[in-house]
Amino acid sequence: MTGNRQPDLSDLSFDELDEHNFPRAEENEFDRVVERAISRRGFLGGVLAFGSGAAVMGTGLLDSTSALAQSASRFAFTPIAAQTDGTVHVPEGYDWKLLARWGDPYFSGVDAFDPETGVSLEASDKVFGENTDGMESFVYNGHQLLAINHEYVNPKVNLPLTGGETKTAEDALKLQNMQGVSVIEIAEDEAGWSIVVDSPFNRRIHQNTPMKISGPAAGHDLLKTEADPSGTSSLGTMNNCGSGKTPWGTYLTCEENFNTYFGTTEASQDPKSIERPFGYDRYGIANEGRYGYEKFDPRFDFSKNPNEPNRFGWIIEIDPTNPDSTPVKRTALGRFKHENAEVVLSRDGRVVVYLGDDERGEFLYKFVSNGIYVPGGPTDGLLDDGTLYVAKFNDDQSGEWLALTPETTGMPLAEILVYSRIAASKVGATTMDRPEWVAANPHAVEVYCCLTNNKNRGVKTNAGGDETPVGGPNPRETNKYGQIVRWFPHGDDHAAQTFDWDLYVMAGNPTVHKDAYAGSENVNEGNLFNSPDGMAFDTSGIVWIQTDGDDSNEGDFAGMGNNQMLAGDPVTGEIARFLTGPNGCEVTGLCWSADRRTMFVGIQHPGSNWPDGGKLTRSSVIAIKRSDNGLVG
């Protein structure tokens, strides 16, 4: 930057923008810990253990004569090579087709997508939204439904006539409409899968859709606004990242980087003179919003509505079978940058929800309900009444869930939930390398979490000033590759407050590095990847891993190619590449058709002119099938 010229912040990632607005304190005291964690093979050998189930804890790194090398592969495909081009690749014997693209209509009479200008304002809440992310499938009375997140927008693509600048209230409304959630009915014929236009189930939920607020924080002063003095109803959902599915058939959508949507019209004055409410800095709420909403919509101007940001960062429950139902923000599950919500049941039938907070140095949580899930019984209160916990991982591969209660934190319950990060810091939880998707093995009581990367590990604190020491499940300084941590609840009970843990994989590049940055021994030249992000198990017990990382294919990332989806065997540790996306994209979101013969995968923000070859790129969902119509996953 030269002179008074301001840097262009529009292309920064959410993490980079957070740290531009709120620089982290430098820490230099971790050198001794780094040396211990990285240089001693004994440490890494202890935490890397293949094999499903707690019985394998401590078996150490497998060598070339191990089960990893000897086991026959369970994968029903031949792994593919890394790719660097502008399209999707899948293995021989599989095919992919487009299911839905940004701008595809849900109803008759909707303006068609314009390859030069995109979507009109009138159509923006009636078409497939932007930047597809988490999704789940549902079957209701013979209808195949998908619920799909639309995480955020790319203004340079979505507002091409303004160069990506939000210049009017209409521009702001268009961007608000293209985010949120879609519920659509889909059907398959000889031509493949497509959206059922005019289905009564089709619905767009966006940043102005009425919502109900429930749970212990509902009605608290921190959630009250002039428009909603009760603190129990709000408008909209935003930055919907990962997802979840309850045993009773509802959809959970997860609000992640909500902080970047708010700003203040007082920012033209001296920014240091602006009074900022408590908690704003910890959650990254800056004086200027990413999309400029505050200039046109007072709801997003925190100088006028200081509590409005507190009404975001929640898990929202949606009934996909009832288009007239009101989505519910479940405050008992805590407020932070939610990645996804993995729902399982404890041995006695309580509902357990595992939750990651996707920011460098933040925490991993779980919620345990007080009530018991009974199939066919009432479920409305199950996600409102329970205890929120945060994880502490010990270097000896043990761990515990620390309850976030008034007794443990010194905070009232409602404030624990509104300021969950602050509560977690108070009890000494383990700062993690960006906890992303959590997935539970359907055939064993074990849970996996993608720790995607953390360039600040061992270098800087998190936003709350908590140290980020090297060790435990975060064993590498300036972690650029990521890893997947796995834990085994004691007593084979997801409600247990203690667990053992290991690392299923440490991503890395053995063609470039010979130390811990080479990755674990189930990483090799044929399956290189970085930044594991999305993750889901299929019914056979294979874990599918999606990436959102550096696709430069250069330097530390040479040979990795574009972002991709891989299959992992929890028993042997084998990992194989199944899909590569077009350059510039993130591969994210995964579910299956009811007959398991189709896999639906999301392709977010492709950097080429995919999929149409037109001027505007279009985030899309694709449908993958086997050529013989066999089961996929």
N, C-alpha and C positions, 0 to 999 in steps of 0.2 A: 504494500500500500504506500502511495506517495502523496505528499501534501495533505489536504483535508478530505481526500477521497475515501468513502466508506467501503468496507469490504462487502462483496455480494454474499449474503447469508442464505439465499434461497435454495442453494444446492447442498447445504450442509445436512448431514444426517441428524436425526433427533438428538443423539448423544453428543455430537459435535456442537450443535446449537446450544444444548444445555451447558456445556463446559465453556463455550464462548461467553454466555451470559453470566455464569457463576463459576469462575475458575476454581479448581480444587487446590487446596493447600498442598505444597510440595512436602514430601516426607523422604528422608534419606537414611533412616536408621535401620533399614531392613536388610542391609548387605549380609550380615551374619546369617539371618534366616534364609536368605536366598541361597547362600552357599550350602547350607545344610540341606535344603529342599531339593536343589537341582543337582548338586555334585554327588550326592550319596545315592548310589543305585539301590541301596537297601530301602530307602524311603519310598522311592517310586515302585520298587518291586513289591512292597507291601500293599500299596493301594491299588495296584492293577491286578485284578483277579477275574479270570473268565469263569463261566459256569453259573447256571441259574440256581439261586437258593443260597441261604446263609451258610450251608455246609462248606462252601468253597472259600469262605473268608480266609485270607492269609495264604492262599496257595501261591501267590506271587506271579511274576511274569512267566508266560509259557515260552518254551524254546521250540526249536524246529522239530523236535521229536514229540511234541505235546499233542493234546487232543485237537488243538487248532489246526495242525497240519494233517492229522490222521483222519479226522472226521469227514464223512461224505457231506457235501453241501445239501442243505434243505431248500435252496433257492430254485425255483422253477424257471430260471432264465440264465442265459449266458451273459456275464457282466459286460458292459460296454465301456469303451474308452472315453477319456475326457474329450470335450468338444469346445470350440471357441467361436462357433458361427452364430447365426441369428435365428435358429429354429430349435424345435424340440426333437430329441432323439430318445428312442426306447429300444429294448433288445429285439433281436430277430425273433419273429413269431408273435410280436405284439404290434398293435397299431394305436394311434391316437387321433382324435378328432376334436374339434372345438365344440364345446357345449354352450358357453355364454361368454360374450365379450362386453367390455364397457360400451354402453349405449344400446345394447340389444333390448327391444321393447318387451314389456310384460303384458301390454294391453293393446287392443286394436285402436287405430286412429292416432297413435303417438308419432310425433315427428321422427323421421328416420335419422339415423346417425349421418352427419355430414363429414366426409373425410378431410375437409379443410377447416371446419369450425367446431366439430365435435357434436355436443349435445346442446339443444336449446334449453332455456330456462324452463319453459313449459313442460318439457319432457324429462327434466333432470331428476324428478322423484318418481318416475314411472318406467325407468329402464334399469338395466344391470349397472350397478355403481362402479366406482373407480377402485383400483388397488385391492383386488380380492385377497382375502386372508383366511382365517380359520373357518371351517364349515363342518356341518354334521348332516347326516341323512336320517329321514324319518319315513315311516310307512303308516298311513292312516286311511282306513276303509278302502284299501286297494290303491291309494294314491301314493306315488313316490314324491316326497318333498325334500328339498334342500334348504337349509338355512346357512347363509353365507355372509361373512363380514366384508365390509369395504373400509379398509383401515384409514386411509388418508387420500389426499388429492395431490396431483402434480400440476400446479397452476400453469406452468409453461406449456403443458399439453392440453389442459382443460380450459384454459382461457387464451387460446392462441392469438386472438385479435388484439389483446392488450399486452402481449409479451409476458404473460403470467402475472401481471399486476392486478390486484383487486381494486378497481377504480370506482365502482358504484355499489349500491346496496343490492342491485340485481346480480352483480358478479359474486358478492358474498353469499347470497341465497343459493345461487347455482352450486357453489362449492359445498355449502352445507347440505344440499340435497343429495349430492353424489356420494356421501359418506354414510356410515351406519351399518345397516343390515338389510339383506334381501331374504325373503321367504318365497320360494318358487316351487311350482309343480313342474316336474320333468317327465318325459315319456320317451320310450324307445320304439323305433320302427326300423324298417329295412335300411333307411339312410343313417341310422344312428340315434343318439340322444338329442333332444331339443327341449326348449322351454315350451310349456303348454300356455300359449297366449290366451289371456282372459280367464284363466283358472280362478275360481273364487278364493284359492289359497294364496295367490300372488300378492305380495305386499312389500312395500319399502318402508323401513324404519330409519329415520334420519335425525339431523341435529335439531329439529323442531317438533318431533313426535312427542305427544304427552306421555309422561312416565309417572309411575307411583314410586315413592320412597318408603321402604319398610325396614323393620329391624330396630335394634337398640338405638341407632343414631337418628332415626326418623323423628322429626319434630324438634330436634335440638336447635338451639339458637344459632349454631354454626351453619345450619342448613336453611335458615329462613332468609327470604328476600322480600323486597317490596311486592313483587308479583305473586309470591307464595309465602305469606306470613305464617302459614302452618308448618312449613318445612317438610311437607309430606308429598308434594307433587312437583315435578320439574319438567322441563322441555329437553328432549333430545339425548342422544348418545354420540360419542365421538372417539376417533382413533381406536376403532374396534379391531383388536389384534387377534389373539387366539380365541378358542371356543371351548365348550364343554357340552356334555349331554347328561341329563339326569336319568335315573332308573325309571322315572314316571313319564318320560317322553317330552321334556321341555328342553329348550336351547339356552345355553349360557353364553353370553357374549361379554368380552372383557375389554374394558377401557384402559388403554395404555398411555400414550404420550399426550394426555389431555392438557397438560400445562402450556403447550405452545399455542393454544387457541385464544389465550387471553392477553390483554394489554391494557394500556390506559391512554386516554387522550390528553392526560397531563404530561405525557412523556416529552412534549415539545419544550417543557420547562426544564430546569436543572434536574436530571434523573435522580441525583442524590438527595434531592429535597422531597421526593415523593414518599409519603408514608405507606409502608407495605405491611399488610396484615401478618400475624404470626403464622408460620408454616410455609409461607410462600417460597422462601429460599430453599427449604428442604425439598420441596416438590418442583422447583425449577420454574416458577411463574415469574416471567420477566416483564419489563415495562412495555415491550412491544411484541404483539402476537405475530406468529409466523404468516398468517393469511390476512392480517389487517382487518379482521372482523370488528374490532373495537371502534373503528372509524365510522361504521355504518349501523351497528347493532349494539345498543347500550347494554344488552345482557352480557356482552363479552368485554365490557369496559369495567375493570375492577375498581376504578375510582368512583363509579356509580353503583356497582353491585359487588362489593368485596367478598360476599359469601358464595357467589355463583361458582367459582372454581371448586369449592368444597362439594358441590353437587355432582362432580365427575371424578373418575378414578375408581369406579365400582364394578361389580359383577351384576349383570342384568339378566333376569330370567324372562324368556319369551315363550309363549305357547304357539308353536308353528301351525297347529291345527285350527286355530281360531283367529282369523284375521281381525276380529273386533276386540280382541283382548288387549289390555293395557300392559306393556312391559313393566317389570318391577325391579328396581335397584335394591339389591340385598346388602344392606350395610353391615350385617354381621360378618361378612367375608372380608372386611377391611378395605381401606382406600390406599392404593398405590398404583404403580404402572403395571397393571395386570397383563400377563402374557397369555395364559390359558387357564382353564379350570378343569382338572382331572378329578372326576367323581367316582368314588368306590364306596363299598359298604364295609363296616367293621364286622367282626365276628358276631356281635349281638345285634346287628342290623342298623346301627347308627350311620348317618351319612358323613363321609369324610371327603373333603375337597382339598386337593393339593394346588398351591398357587405360587407362581414365581413373580418377582418384581424385577422387571427388565431394565435395570440401570446398573452401571458399573459400581460394584461395592454394596449393592443392596441385598435383600434377604429372600429366603425361601420360607413359605408359610403353609400351614394347613388349618382347616376348620373342621371341628368335630361337633356334630349336632347333639343336642340333648335328647331329642325325640328319635324314635325308631321308625324306619321306613317299613310300611306294610303294604305289599302290592294291593292296589285297589282302594287303599285307605286314604285319608286326607293327607295332603303333602304341603299345603301352603305355608305352614310355619316351620318346616324342617330347616330351611336355610336362614331363618330369623333368630333361632334360639340355639345357642351353642357356645363353644369356646374357640377363639382364634389363638393359634400357636405359631412360634417362629423357631427355625432350626438352628441348633448349635452342633457343629461338627468338630470332633476332637481328633488330634493327630494319631491317636491309637486305633482309629477306625471304628470308634464308638460315636454315638450321637444321642442327643435328646431334644425333645420338643419343649420349648419354654412357653408356658401359658402367659398370654397377655391379659392380665386382669388388673383391677384397681389395686389389689394387694401387691402384685409383683412390679407394677410400674409407677404407682403413686398418682395415677391419672384416672379421672372418671371414665366409665366404660365408653360413653359416646365419643369422648375425645381420643380414646385408644383407637377407635375405629376410623375416625376422621384423620387422625395423625398416626397411622399404623407404623410408619417408618420411625417416627420419634419414639414410640413405645418399644419397638424392636431394639433400637439402640440402647434404651435404658436397661434392658435385661441382658445385654451382652451377646446378642446373636452373632452368627458368623457372617461376615461380609463375603459375598459371592461374586463370581465372574459372570455377571449378567444372567440370572436364571430365566431361561426362556420356557419352552414347552415342557410340561411334565406328562409322563405316560406310565400307566400301570400295566404290568404283565397280566393278561387274563388267565394264565395258567400257573402262576406262582405269586406269592405275596411279596412282591418286590416292585420298586418304583424307580423310574429313571428321570433325570432332568438334564436338559441341554444347558451347559454353561458356555455361552457362545464365544466369548472372548473378553479381554479386559486389559487394555493397554496401560491402565493405571495400577495394576496389581503390583504391590510392593514399591510403588513410586509415589502415589498420591492417596489421600483419604477419599472417602465418599462425600456426598453432599452434606452429610451431617457431621463431618469431622471424624468419623470412625476410621481407625487404621485398617489397612488392607494387607496384613502380613502374608507372606508366602508360606504355604503349608496346607495340610489337610486336603480337602478336595480341590484346592486352588494352588497347585504345586509349582507354578511357573511365574516368574516375574515378567511383567509386560507381555502378558499372554495374548498372542496374536492369533492363535489357532483354535482354542476352545477345547472342551472335553465334555464327557457325559458322566455324571455321577449317578451311582445306583445305591439305594439303601434297602435294608431288609428289616421291616418292623419286627420287634421282639414278640414272640408268641404267635407269629403269623397273624397279627392283628393290626390293621391299619389305624386303630384308635390308640395303640400303644404309645407311651410317651418316650420310649427309648428305641434305639435301632443300631444296627451295624451298617457300615457302608464300604464301598470300594469305587474304583473308576472303571466303567465298562470300556471306555476308549479315551485316549488323549490324541486329538488330531495333531498333525504335524507334517513335516516334509523330510523323510529320510534321504531324499536325493540331494538335499541342501545341508542338512544338519546331522551331526552324529551324537548330540547330547539329548536332553529331554525334549528339545524342540523338534526332534525327529518324530516324536509321537510314540505311541505304544506299539507293541509288536503285532497287533492286528491292523496296523496301518502300513501300507506298502506302495510301491510305485504304481500299482494298478488300481488303487482305490483312494488316491489322495483327495482330501477335502479339508475345508476349514470352516469355522463358524457354524457348528450345528445349531439349528434353530427350531424348526417344526419337527414334531415327532408323534408317531401314533403306532399302536400295535394292531395287527390284523388278528383274526380269530384263530389262526394257527400258531400264534405266538412269535411271529417275526416282527421286529421293530423296524419301522421305516423312518429314516432320518433325512430331513430336508435342510438345505444350507442357505445362508444369507451372508456371504463373506466377500473377500477380495477375489475378484475374477480377472485380475490383470494378467495372470499366467506368467508372471515375471518374478525374479528375485526369490524371496521366501515362499512365493506362491507358484513357482514354476511347476508346470505339469498338472495343475489342478483344474484348469479350464474354467468353464462357466459354472454357475451354481447348479445344484444337482439334487437328486434324491437317491439314497442308498438303502439297501436292506441289511439288517444286522441280525445275526443269530445269537440270542442271549446265552445259549448253552456253550457254544464253541468260541464265540467272539468273532467269528467270520463276518466281514463287512464287504459288500459288493455294490458297485454302482449300477443302478437300474435306469436312471433318467438324467438327461442334462437339459437345461432350459436355454432359451436364447440369451445371448450376451446382454449383460446389464440387469438381468432379472433377479428376483428372489423366488425360489420355489417354496411355496407355503400353502398350507391347507390340504387336508387329505381325508377322504371318506370313501365308502363303497356303496354300490347299489344293494338293494335288498337281497338279490341272488348271488352277490359277491363275484359276479362276472364282469363288473366294470369298476374301475378305480377312478375317482375324480380327484384331480390335482390342480392347485391354483398356480398361476404364473403371474407374478406381480411386477409392475414397473419394468417391462422389457425395454432394453436400451436401443434395440434396433427398430426397424419399421414392422416388427411382428405384431399381429399375425397376418395383416392384410397387404403389406407392402405399400401402405399409404403414408401420408404425411404424418399422421398421428398414431403413436403406439397405443395399444389397447390391452390393458390387463384382462386376463381371461381365465376361465376354468376349462380344462380339457378332460375328455373321457378316454380312458385307456382300456383296451380289451385284448385278450388273446385271440390270435387268428383262428384257433380251434374252438373259441367260445368257452374255454375252460375257466376255472376259478382263478381270480387274480388276488393273491394274498389270502 
